C-alpha cells in the first residue's frame, strides 16, 4: 500500500459536517473530515506496512 492509496482511503469516509466541527476546534486545511473511529480502522489495515514507515 502506498501513501497515495491511504490518502484515497481517507477521502471516502470524510464528511463536510465533521470537517466543520474540526475547523471549529482549530484544525486547518488540508483536512478530510474523517472521524477517529474510521481513522483507527485504516490504521489497523496498514499497521504492518513497513514500507510506509521507511523501515523495509
N, C-alpha and C positions, 0 to 999 in steps of 0.2 A: 504494500500500500504506500502511495506517495503522499506528500503533503498536499498536493492539489486535490487528490481524491478525498482527503479528510475535509478540506475546505468545502468541497461539493456536498459532503455529508452534513456539514454544519448548516448549509443553506436550507436543506429540506425541512427540518423541524422548526426553523426560526419563524417567529411571528412578529408582526408590526406592533401589536398591542404590548407584548412583553418587551419589545425593543424600546417603546416609550417609557415603560417603567424603569428600565435600566438607565435611560438618559436622565430621568428624574433623580437618579442616585449617583450621577456624575460620570457614567460611562461615556466614552467618546467613540466616534467612528474610527475604524470600521467595527461594526457590531452586527451580529446576525440575529440577535433576539432569541437565543436558544436557552431553554430552561436547564437548570443544573441537572435534573434527572436525566434529560436527554444527553447532556454532555457526559455524564457518567457511563451511559450505555455505549457511546462512541469510544470513550477512554478504555472500557473493558475489551472492546473489539481490537484495539490497536496496542494494548499494553505490552505485548511481547514483540512488537516490531522494532528490532534493534537498529534497523537502517534509519528510522526516524530519529533515534537518539544519537546517531552518529557513532555507534559502537558495534560495527559489524565485523 
